[in-house]
Amino acid sequence: MILSRPRPEYNFPGLKPGDRWCLCATRWREALEAGVAPPVVLAASHSGALRFVSLDALQRYALDSEDS
């Protein structure tokens, strides 16, 4: 499913710029490896993500605290 597209059958309006959503660490790593990793809100990230992704990688994509 492409999250940016509305899915009325699921009552999902689609995402718009500025929206946030949960992405599992393995999918985020997959996006990172493909060169399309989305920004990360570190304060909202579970420490268990570090089993799959390095802290350095997450920090490179972290939003500034003022944007969180």
C-alpha positions as CSV (number, residue, x, y, z in Angstrom):
1,M,0.0,0.0,0.0
2,I,1.3,3.4,-0.9
3,L,0.6,5.6,2.2
4,S,0.4,8.9,0.3
5,R,-2.7,7.7,-1.6
6,P,-6.2,7.9,0.0
7,R,-7.8,4.5,0.7
8,P,-11.5,5.2,1.3
9,E,-12.3,1.5,1.7
10,Y,-10.1,1.7,4.9
11,N,-11.2,5.2,5.9
12,F,-7.6,6.3,5.3
13,P,-7.3,9.8,3.8
14,G,-3.7,9.4,2.7
15,L,-0.7,11.2,4.0
16,K,0.2,14.8,3.4
17,P,3.5,16.7,3.9
18,G,4.1,17.0,7.6
19,D,2.2,13.9,8.6
20,R,4.0,11.3,10.7
21,W,3.6,7.5,10.9
22,C,5.2,4.6,12.5
23,L,7.7,2.6,10.5
24,C,9.3,-0.6,11.7
25,A,13.0,-0.6,12.0
26,T,13.6,-3.3,9.3
27,R,11.5,-1.3,6.8
28,W,13.3,1.9,7.7
29,R,16.7,0.1,7.2
30,E,15.4,-1.2,3.8
31,A,14.5,2.4,2.8
32,L,18.0,3.5,4.0
33,E,19.7,0.9,1.9
34,A,17.5,2.1,-1.1
35,G,18.6,5.7,-0.5
36,V,15.1,6.9,0.5
37,A,15.0,6.8,4.3
38,P,12.4,9.2,5.8
39,P,13.3,11.5,8.7
40,V,13.3,10.1,12.2
41,V,11.9,11.6,15.4
42,L,14.5,10.0,17.8
43,A,12.5,10.8,20.9
44,A,9.6,8.8,19.5
45,S,11.8,5.9,18.5
46,H,12.1,2.7,20.5
47,S,15.6,1.7,21.7
48,G,15.0,-1.8,20.2
49,A,15.4,-0.2,16.7
50,L,19.2,-0.3,17.5
51,R,19.1,-4.0,17.0
52,F,18.5,-3.3,13.3
53,V,19.8,0.1,12.6
54,S,22.9,2.0,13.9
55,L,22.4,5.0,16.1
56,D,24.7,6.9,13.7
57,A,22.3,6.2,10.8
58,L,19.3,7.3,12.8
59,Q,21.0,10.4,13.9
60,R,21.9,11.4,10.3
61,Y,18.1,11.3,9.6
62,A,16.9,12.8,12.8
63,L,14.7,15.8,12.8
64,D,15.8,18.7,14.9
65,S,14.2,18.7,18.4
66,E,12.4,22.0,17.5
67,D,10.8,20.1,14.6
68,S,9.7,17.2,16.8
